[in-house]
Amino acid sequence: MKKAFTNIILTLTIVLNSQVVPQAFNYQGIARDANGFILSNKTMNLRISIVDDSTDANNLYQELSSIKSDNLGYFSTIIGNISNGKIVTNGSFEKIRWDSVTLFLHVAIDLENNLQFTSMGYEKITAAPLAFAAKMVDAQN
């Protein structure tokens, strides 16, 4: 009986945890200077913004973090996961309406750690982050 009860609790825990939609997504890149040379083992600031157009006129969310590239210039971060000294400077990740408009990711980098950011461009957000909309639909039903 005790074993059956333990199995039921374990199963419920797994099912309930599998229903949780992570409020974050991965981002990775290669750090390069203005001439295209890889920046190895470089500490820099990264500013990630989620906007609903490609002009930053409506900045829905923005976070700053300090990152360090590896020997190949590779770096990664988890957008929306506020840890390790990240600072949210605008908005709330949890309140983004993923299903309402076309969203763009704006990435800017500060190579000298003086908060003078250079835009690395805009990228339309597609696929995986849009799964957040399913959580909103489920909550409304």
Salt bridges, closest charged atoms under 4 A:
ASP56 OD2 - HIS106 ND1 2.96
GLU63 OE2 - LYS86 NZ 3.01
ASP99 OD2 - ARG97 NH2 3.15
